[in-house]
Amino acid sequence: MYQGYLTDVAGIKVGHAEDNERGTGVTVIIPPVGNTCAVEVRGSAPGTRETDLLAPINSVTSVNAIILSGGSAYGLAAATGVMEALADGGIGLDVGVNIVPIIPQAVLFDLAYKDPKAFPDAAMGKLAYKNASINESRQGNVGAGAGATVGKILGHENVMKAGLGSATISEGELVVSAMVAVNAFGDVYDSETHEQIAGPIHMGTMVKTTDVMGKVISQMNDLSGQNTTIGIVATNAKFDKTKLLKIAQMTHDGYARSIDPVHTMFDGDTIFSLSTNEIEADINLVGTLAAHAMSRAIANVIYNLKNE
């Protein structure tokens, strides 16, 4: 396994809540005050909330929380619980007549894993928020990864279990960390060993999606919107939203190195990028490290499940 967790970036809290019996969950990231956030969506079937406000041309720069969750569009309900908890603490954007917490969210499709009626609701979102801690370090079948699977091309009866992973790379004072919930249509690879570590299972053997894709894709049921890898990269370096957008774009290279195929019409791949604005660092270096950290986080999903 690779080392590190998103909470290695000082001031960031992570909280999870999940229902493993029904196969869904939610992860809440609480950044420190004074953060900057951006997002890059590359999959063609995304499910998101409040991502438009993160565009560089829009006015909001900081967020109060970021949510990664299962439940497809139903899972967006988890934000209601997080909003209530933040507002109760007086945390959010003061609009004069009320406090409005700023909470972007991305969801993945886990409805086909166990219970199609199960999804994170407001209560689960609030629980994940209350569980948030700088000491959180769990990976695998936890939070937003509770219902995640990979290798969908041969149908849901032939998928492999996936989940949530994290990894950190540091250079001196610079810290770059990634967290990801992997629910991809494609297969998972360790980008540093080039080994396939997850994918569809056929007659007891793991196969490569790209090897069978040409033979079966025309016979597949529509899998649009039934996948998606959602994640976040965070750093203690100082960046505005424009530079963070570039870093999020570069971090998608981590998806491309570790998931094959990726960014398909079946996926809604999304990456948030977050800065706590503590030190100066070069954008090229941070973007490069972010992509590598994301690849390691994706591999850690599978490694942690094997160790459970």
N, C-alpha and C positions, 0 to 999 in steps of 0.2 A: 504494500500500500504506500501511497504518497502521503507526506506530512501536511498538517495544517488544517485550519478551520476559519470560516469567515470572521469569527470573533477575534482572530489575530490582529485585525485592524482595530486599534484602540477606540473604545467608545461604542462599538457596534454590539447590539444585543440580538440574539436569535431565539425564537420560541417556536415550539412545534406542538401540534395536537393532531391526533389521528384516531381512526376507528379501524383497527386492523381486521376485525371480524367482518366488517362490511366493505373494506378495501378503499378507503379514501382518507385524505388528510390535508392539513394546511401548515405552512411555514410563514412566520412573520419576522421580518427584519426591522429592527428599530435603530436608526442611525442617530448619531449625536447632532445637537443643534449646530447650524452653520454648514451643513452638508450641501453638496451639489449633486444633481442626478440627471441622467439622460437614459435613453432607451433606443434599441435597434431591433425591429421586427423583420425577420426574413422568411419565415415560413408562410405558406399561402392559406393556412386555416387557423389564424390566431384567435384567442379569446383574451381580451384585455379590458382594463379599466383605468381611466385617467392617464393614459399614455400620451395623448396629444399635448397635454400641458407641459410635457418634458421637452418638446421641440425647442431648439435654440431661439426661435423667433418669438416664443411665448414668455409671459412675464414671470411665472413661478420658477424659482431656481432650487428651492429646498423641499424635501419631503419629510413627513412625519413617520411614515412606515412604508414598507414595500411588502406585498403579499405574493407568495407563490402557492398555488393550491390545486388540488384535484377538483373533480366535480363538473368539468366542462363549464358551460355558461352558468349552470346552477351554483357553482362554487364561488361566483362573484358575490354571493350573499355573505360570505365570510367577512367582507370589508365592513358590513354594517356593525358587527360586533366590535371590530377594531376601532371604528370611528367613535362608537359610543364610549369605549374605554378611554381613548385619547381625549375626547371632549370633556369627559368627567374630570380629567386631570388638568383641564384648561390648556391642552396642547393642540395647536392648529393655527390656521391662518385667521387672524382677527379681521372680520369683514364689517366691524362696527356693531351689527345687531346680533352677532353670534360668532362662535369659533367653528371653523371648518377645517378639520384635519385633511391633509393632503396625502392620499394613499393610492399610489399606482399598484396595479395587480395584473398578474398573468396566470392563466389557468391551463391545465392539461386535461385530456379526456381519459378518465379511468372508469367510466360507467360500465364498460364491458368486462371489467376484471372480476368482480364478485357480485355486488348488488347494484343494479342499474338505477335504483332509487336512492342510493347513498351519495351524499355530497356534503362538503363543509358548509355549515350554516353560520348564522351570526354567533350562536353560542360557542361553536368550535373556534371561530375566529377570535372571540374574546378570550377563550381559554389559552390559545396560542400566544396571544399578546401578554396575558398574565404570566405565562411560562417563560417569557423572554429573559435571557440572562447572558452576561458576558462569559459565563462558564459553560455554556452549551457546547457539546462536541459530538453528539450522536450522528451517525451516518447509516445509510442502508434503508431499511424498511421503516421510515420515520417521516412525519410531517407530510409535505406535498408529494413525497415519493411513496407513500403507503400503498397506492393503487397503481403505481407505474409499471409498465412492461415494455419490452422491446422485441423487435423481430416479428413484425405483424404480417408479412407477406403470405404466409401459409395459413392464416387464420388465427383466431384468438386461442384455439386449442393447442397451438404449436409455439406460442410465445415463450420468452424467458422473463422471469421477474426482474425488475429493475428497482430504482428507488432514488434516494437523495445522496449526493456526495459533495465533498468540499476539499480544497487544497490551497496552500499558500506558498508563495515564493517571495523571499526577502533578499534585498541587496543593501547592506548597511542599514540606514534608518528607513529605507523605502520598504513598504509592505504592500504586496498585491495578492489578493485572495479571491477565490471564486467559490460559488455554491450553485448547485444545479440539480434539478429534478428531471430525470431522463425517462421519457415515455415515447421514444422514437419509433417511427416506422422501420428504420434501418437497424443495422447491427452496431455493436460497440467494439472498439479497438483500443488497445493500449498504444497510444501514439509513439511512445518511446521504445517499446519492444516490437511494434508492428504486429502484435498478436491479436487475433479475434478472440474476445473474451465473452461475448454474448451475441445471440442471434436466434433465428427460428430453429426449432428442433424437428427433425424429420426422421422417424423410425429410430429414435434414440440418439441421433447424431446431429450436432450443430452444423448448419449449412450457411453459406453466404447468400444474402439476399440478392446480390448482383449476379450470382450464378444461376438463380432460378427466375429472376425477374422477367426476362424476355419470354419465358415459357408460360408463366402463369398470370401475368399482370392483366391480360385481356379477359381472364376468367374471374378475376377478383371481384368480390362485392365492394361497393363504394366505401373506402376508408377515409374519405374526406373529413377532417376535423376530429379524427379518432386517435390522434397521436400528439406530438409536441414535446419539445425539450425547452424548459424554461429555467433561466438562471440569472445570477447577478455576479458582477465583478466589482470589488471594492478596493480602494487604495487610500493611503494617508497623504498622497500627493495632492497639490493644489491644481485644480482645473475648473474652467467654466463649462457650461453645458455644451458648447460647440466642440471643445476638445474631448469631453466625455463621450459625446456621440461618436467621434472618431475611434475612441478606445473601445466602445461597445462594438463598433464595426470590426475592428481588428480582433476582438475576442471571439467573434463568430468563426474565425479561423480555427479556434480550438474545437468547435463543433465539427468543422469539416475534417479535421485530422482524426477525430475519434468516433464519428458516426458516419456510416456509409450504407445507403445514400442518406443525404441530409438536405434540409430546406426544400422538401418536395411539396407537391400540391396536397399531400396528406398531412403535413406537419404545420405547426404554427410557431416555429422556433423564435424565441424572444430572449434578449439579454438586456438587463438593466446595468448601468454603470454608475458607480457612486464614489464620490470623493469626500473625505472628512477634512480636507484642506489644512494639513498640518505642515508639510514640507514641500520644497521645490523639487521637481523631477522632470526629466525629459519625456515628452509624450510618446516618442517612438519606443523608448525603453519600457515604459509602463504598458503600452499596448501590446508589445511583444511578450512581456512577462504575463500579462493577463490572458493571452491566448494559450500559453503553456500551462498556466494555473487551471484554466478551464478544462483543458484536455486531461490533466491529472485528476481533477474533480470528477469528471465523467468516468474515468477508470476506477476511481475509488468507490463509486456506486456499486460496481460489480464485486470488487474485492471485499467490501464490507459485508455484502450479502453472503458471500462464500464463507465468511468467518462467523456468521451468526449461528 
